[in-house]
Amino acid sequence: MAYDDLRDWIRTLEKNGELRRVREEVSPELEITEITDRVSKIGSRTGSRGKESASNFAPGGPALLFENIKGHPGHEVFINQFGSERRMAMALGVDRIEEIAERISGLMNIKAPQGGFLDKLKMLPQLGALANVFPKTVSVREARCKEIILRDGFDLNAFPILKCWPHDGGRFITLPCVHTRDPRSGKRNIGMYRMQVYDGQTTGMHWQRQKVAAEHYREALRVAAATGSAGALSEKAARVAAMAESAGGAVTIPDGPVGGLPQVTLGKMRGSRLEVAVAIGTDPATTFSAIVPAPPEVEEFMIAGFLRGKPVEIVQCETVDLEVPAHAEIVLEGYVELGELRSEGPFGDHTGFYTMTDEYPVFYLTCITHRRDPIYAATIVGKPPMEDAWMGKAVERIFLPAMKMTIPELVDVHLPVEAVFHNLMIVSIRKSYPGQARKVMNAIWSLGQAMFTKCIVVVDEDCDVQDIGEVVLRVANNIDPERDIQFTLGPLDSLDHASRLPNYGSKMGIDATRKWKAEGFDRPWPAMIEMDAATKARVDAIWAKLGL
């Protein structure tokens, strides 16, 4: 099922008993976070501190629509929309998240028809699904996000943007679909990066260094340096120098000539811009597509179209050369100025800790468009489990087929929510040769966003990685720590506060598979305890009579 827009999605949730309207006045400063945190932990080990019994809701609680926001009369805040197993599946139009993975597997395994015309006809449904992936451009008149267009006199403070946690550096936009375009290839990207509100016209843009939008920013720096070198440096030399002198866009561009970059090049870099558009409150598949770890070559509009089974309708922005979802609740248009960074944070993050202040680009608004009476969509993150736990589990299930294409021996993957996705990955493999567990570790560390994984545990295919108790049993019994734990150095997530340097540190792999003689293990390996099938069958037959 494809939802037309956020409001269609809200109506569906309410019809299916998955939405609660909150009519009591609440503040966007801290209070909405506290309420949502209690609700999102319903059914978890930490439990809910609200008055409702956990039995009234499935784990994750209901989606919430706050209708009475202190200081913002007439505005509404929508939150926890993906915060349960059922809602996550509903958001993608399926009964089970695994259905999406099965569709992906089917497309990946398409083979040329060997028979006649009838065999070709059987392929049409699969191929027809691909026709829906390409976005459809609509006119301004058809785009509901253009009902109100503000080219001047706009103020972000008019929206009920949340301050989530007591020590946050300010109010943050937490569920933005950030649109950028690669300056060289023209490829569009949608990512989700928090945005600290500095004032009514500027925000921070927290795209972490290894994210696609950050690469677009760096590419814009390279292009500006190459075109501004005025022959003093070759194009390639200017590009290399731009990255070195700006630490890959992580430090402010200095005023004078440095490191072989002439003043004219620095001036060109500092005077250039990267256009950005931000959509808030899109249909759920488009919002979800902004967080998926897709290759940069695949546009998120196409991912959303595939998930929806229907093209995403997009419209041209008013002041920047970008397209956005035509029926978004709110669209912010503007730019980041190359080489300008500003302190951003702290921010209570999904790790359960505050991310401390750091330097990030500044987003300048040039226009705001929105629907009449726009609904402000948000999320909160903090100590898990919260809404993002269900989103992370969906990513895990959906992208397993793609991982198997690169690492075919993979059987299953589990990202425990307590390890906040990037700190621990448990994988089971079909072990076929000595040292294969270590090969798999290194393959994962070279695989897109999986490169941030701090700890990888590898077990044999007969271990259910979704059963943490079984995994702990295998790890505790199957390893010799000195022999089976390996350490390496490499990129880490920007949110990792324990690494020796920002974005860089050590990682650990644990080989908890059965050890072979071919791996130098000469001792006998014991069988795991299990009752024989005949005894199980006899007990099954008399179980009802036992009164147990």
N, C-alpha and C positions, 0 to 999 in steps of 0.2 A: 504493500500500500504506500503510495506517495502522498505525503501531506503537502497541501498547497503552500502553506506558510506556518508561522509559529501559532497563529490563532486557530487554525485547523487542528494542529497538534494538541493544543490546550483543550479544545472541545472534545477531542477523542479521549484524552486522559480523563476528563470529567465524566464522560459517558460510561467509561469502564471502571469507575470508582478509584482512579489512581491520582486524583487531585483533591486537595483541600484548599478552600478559600479562607484567608485570614483577614477578618474585618476589624479586629482590634487595632488601634493605632500602635505602630512600632517604629522605631528609629532605624534608619539605614546605617547608623553608626553603632556597630557592635551587636545590637539587639537581634537583627535578622540573622546574623551569624550564629548567635547562641541558640536561637530557636531551631535553625536549620541543622546545626550540629547535633542537637538532641534527637531530632527526627531521623537524621541519616544514620544514627547509630542504633536505631531500633533493630533488635534481632541479633546484635553483635555481642561479643563477650563483655564489652564495656557497658552495654545496655543503654536505655534511655532514662534521662532524669526528669522527663515530663510526666504529667499525671496520667496520660493514656497508657494502658497496658500494652506491652509489646505484642501481645496476641492479636491486637486489633489490626495490625498491619504485617505485611511480609517484610523480611529484612530490607533495610534501606528506607522504610517509611514511605509516605506519599510525596508526590510533587506538591509544591506550595505556591500559591498565588497571593501575595500580600497586596491588599486593596486599599490600605489606609496608611500611607507613608508619612511620617512626621516631617514637616517642612516641604512636602511635595504633594499638595492636594491634587487629586485627579490622576496621579501616577500609580502604576502597579509594578511590582517586582515579581518575576517568575524564576523559581529556583528549584533545584533537586529534580530536574526533568528526566535525567538519565539514572537516577539513584536507586534502581532496583533491577533485578534480573529480568523481570517481566517488562518494565518500561524500556530497558535497553533494547530488548528484542522488538517491542512495539515501535520504537523509534526508527528501526530499520525495516519495518514492515514484515517481520517474520515471527514465527512462534518460538523458534530456537535460534540462538546466535549461530550455531553450527550450520544452519541452512546457508548462510552467506559463504562460509568456508567451503561447503559442498559445491556451491555455484562456481566459486573461484577454481576449485579443483577440476570441475567439469570443463571450464574454458581452457585451463592449462593443458588438459589432456585431449583436446580435440584432435582427431586424426582425419586425414583426407578420406572421403568415402571410397570404399573399395568396390561397391556394387554399382547399381544403375541409378536411375532417376529417383526411385523411392528412397534409397539410402541418402541421397542428397537432400530430399525433402525433410528427412528426420533431423537434419542438422539446422534447419531454419530457426527453430525456437532459440537455440543457443546463440546463433549468429545474430538473430533479431535483438537479443539482449544488448548487444554491443551498439546497436543503433541509438539506444537511449543515453549513452554516456556523454554525447556531445552537447554542450549547453546551447540554449536557444535564446537569441537576442530579441528583446521586445522593445517597443517604443516607450518613451517617457510617459506618454498618456496611459499606457497599460501598467506601468510600474507603480505599485502601491507605496514603495519607499519614497516616492517623489510627491506625495500628497502635500507635504510642507517642504519648501526649499528655502534655506537661510544662507545667503551669501555674505551677510554682514550682520553685526549685532547679535551673533549667536554666543551661547555660554554653556559649556559642559555642565556647570553647576545646576542647570535647570533639571538635569536627570538625577534620579535617586541612586547615585553611584555609592557603593558600599565602602565603609571602613570596616575591615573584617576582624582584626585582632587588636588588642590594646596597644601593642608597641609597633604597629604598622606605621610606615612613614607618611601615610595619608590615605586618601580614598583611591581605590584601584578598580579599573574596568577588568573583570575577571573572565568573561566569556566572549572575547572579541574574535571575529574572523578577520584576520589581517591580510589584506591583499597587496602583493607586490608583483613586479615583473622583472625578469632577468634582463639587464641592460644589453646583453649581447645576443641572446637567443630569442628574447621576446616571450619566453615561457612564463605563464602566470603561476603564482603560488598562493595558497591560503594556509596560513599558520595561526596558531593561537598563542599569543604572548601577552602577559599582563601589562597593563598600562596605568602607571601612577599619574593621577591628575595633579598637575602643578598649579594650573589656574584654568580659567574658562576657555582658553584657546590653545593650551599646550599640555602635553603629557609625556611621560617617559615611554620608551619602546623597548621592552625587555626581551629582545630576541637574543637568545644565547648563541654563543659563537659558532656552534656546529649546526645551527638551524638554517633552513633554506633562505629565509628572508635576510638573515645576517650575511649569507653568501652573496645575495643580491646587492646588499649594501657594500660589501667588499669589492664586488665587481664594478659597481659604480665608482668607487674610489680608484680602481685600476684604470678604468676608462678615462676618468678625469685627469689622472696623472699622465697617461699616455698622450692625450690630446693637448695637454698644457705644457709639455716639455719643450716645445718650440725648437726642436732639433738638438737640444743640449744633451739629451739621452735618447737611446733607441727606445722604441715603444715597449719592448719586452723588459729592458733595463728599468724603465720608469715604473712599470707595473710591479716588478720585484721590489724596487726601492719603496714604493708606496706601502706595500704590505709590511716591509721590515720596519719602516719608520713609524707606522701607525699601530704596530703589533697586531696586524690583521684587523684593523678598525677598532681596536680596544682602547686606544688612548687618543686624546685630543690632538689634532694636527697643530704643530707649533707655528709660530709666526715667521721665523727666519729660515734661511736655507740650512738644511741639515743632511748629513749622510749621503751627499751626492744628488739630492733633490734640489733643483734651483728654486728660487723664490717664485718664479712664474708658475711652476708646477704646483707648489703649495697653495698659491692663490687660487688656481683653477680648482683644486680639490676642495678648498674651503668654500668656494662660491657655488658649488654644484649641489644638486638635490636629487633625492630618490623619492618618487611619488608613491604615496601609500593611501589606501582606502580601508576603512574598518566597518564591517557589517556586524550589528548587534541584534540578535533575535531573528535568526533565520529558521527555516524548516530544520528538523532535527538531523536529517541525514547530512545536510550541508555543514551544520555545526560540527557533527562528529567527524566529517572528512578533514576538518582543520587539524585534528590531533593525530591522524593516522601516520605512521612512519613510512610513507610511500616514497619511491625514488623521485628525485627532482624532475625527471623527465615526464612524470605522470601528473597531469593537472588535477587538483582536487575537485574542480567542477566535474571532471569525468568520473572520479571516484564516487562523488555524490550521485551522479546520474545512474551509475551502475547500482548503487545501493538502493536508490529510489525506484529503479525500473522505469524512470521517466526523466527527460532532460530537465536540468536546472534552468529556470528562466533568469536571464541576466540583463542588465541595462547599463549603458554608458554613464559614467560619473559626470558631474557638472563642471568640475574644475581640474580634474586630473585624468590622464589617459589610461583609465582602468575600468573594468567592468565589475559589477557587484550583483549579488542576488536581488532580483527586481522587487521582491516582496518582503525584504528585511524590515524590521521595525524601525531601526535607526541606522544611518550611514554617516560616518565621519570621513571627510576627504581632507587631504593635506600632503605633507612631505616631511622627510627628515633631511636636515642639512648635513652634508658630508663633513666629517671631521669634528662636529660639535657633539660633545658628550656632557651629561649632567648626572649628578648623584641621584641614584634611584634606590628606594627601599628605606628601612627594612620592610619585609613582607612575611607574614606567617604562611609557610608553604606546605606542600603536600608531604614533605618529609616529616612533619610534626615539629619542626624547628623553624625559627625565623631565618630567612635569607637576609644576610647583612647588606649594607649599602655597597653599591658598586657604580661604576660609570657606564651609562648606556645612552644611545641616541635619543634626541628630542623630537617629538612629533608635533608639528605645527598645523593647526586646522585652517583650512581655507573655505570650508563649506560644511554645513550639516543639513541632511535631508532626513525626513522621517514620516511615518504614518501619522494620521490624526490619532491623538491619545495613544502614543506609543507605549508598548509594554517593554519594560527593561528586563532583559534576560541576564542572569548572573549565575555564578557558582561560587562556592567557598571551598577552600582546601585547608587541611590541617592534619591532626593525628588521625590516621586511618582507623576504621573504614569511613569513607565519605563518598560523595557522588562519583568522584573520579575513579574509585575502586571498580565500579561496574563498567566504566568506560575502558579502563585498562584491561579488564578481563575480556571484554569484547574484542579489543585489539589483539590480545593473545590468541583467541580462538580463530579470528578471521584471517590473521596473517601466518598461521601455522603452515598452510599449503605453500605459501610463497617461500617460507624458510626451508621447507623440504625440497623445493626446487634447487636450492643452493647447497643444502646439506641433506642429501637423500637418506642418510641413515637415521635421521631424527624420527622418533616415534611420537613423542608428545613433549610439551613445554608447559611449565607452570611458573608464573611470576607472583609470588606471594604478596598480598596487598600490604602486609606489614613491612615489607622490604621496599615499598614505594616504587615498584616496577623495575628500576634500574640498579638496585643494590643486590638483587639475588635472582638468578635464573636456574631453575631445576629442569634438566632435560634427560629424557630416556632415549637410548640409541640401540639399534641392532648392531652389536659389536661383531666385526668380521675379521679384524686383524690387530696385531699388537700396536699399542699406542694410539688407537683410534679415538679414545676419549680426549686425549690432548689435541688431536687434530680438530675435533669438534669445538673445543674451547677456543682455539685460535680462529676458527671459521666464524664463530659468533662474534668475537671481538673485532672482526673485520667487516661486519654486516650492518651497514647503515647506523641507525640509532642504537642498535644492540652493542655498539662499541663502548657505550658507557657502563655496561654491566660490570659491577664491582666484583661480584662473586658468582661463579658458575659451578654447579654440582651436576656431575654426569653419573647416571645409573643405568643398569641394564634394562632391556625392554620388558622384563617381567615385573618391574616395579612401577606402581601407579604413582606418577609424580604429583597428582592432585591430592594424594593422601599423605599429608605432612608426617604423620606418625610412622608410616611405612618408610618414607624417605629418611627420617632420622635414624630408624633402626638400621637401614642399609649403610648409611654414612658412618654411624658409630661403630659398626662391626666390620665393615669391609675395607677400611683404610689403615694403612701405616702412614702416619702424618708426614714423616720425612720423605717417604717415597712417593706418596700419592697427592701431595699438595704442591702446586706450582705457582710461582709469582711472576708477574710481568709488569711493565710500566706502559702507560698510554693515556689517551684522553679520558677524562671523567666528566660527569655532569657538572654544570656550573653550580648546582645546588648542593654539591658535596662539600660540607664544611670541614671534613676530617682529612682531606687530601693534603699532601705536603705543599702543593702549590695550587692556586686556582686553576681548575679545568685539567689538572694533570696529576697523576699519582699512580699507586700500585693497584693491581687487581689479583684476585686469587681464583684458581681453578682446583676443584677437588675431584679426583677420579675415584668414584665409589663403585665402579664396575667390578665384577669378578676378575681376579688376576689369573693370567695364563702362565703356563710354563714358558711359552714363547716370549713372555715379558720378564722372565727371570724369576718367577715364583715357583719353587720346587716342592713346597709343602702340599699335602692334600687339602682340598677345599671342601668343607662340609656342606651337606644338603640342608636347606631350610626345612624346618618342621612343618609338616602338613599331614592331616589325616587322610587315609586311603579312601578312594571313592566308594568302595563297597560298604565300609562302615558308615560313611555319611548317608548313603542311601537307606540303610537299615534304620538309622536314627531318624531320618526324615519321615519314614513310614510310621513310626510310633510316637512322633513328637507331640501330636495333638492329645495323646492319651497320658502324657507325662504330667500334665497339669502345671507346666512351667511357663 
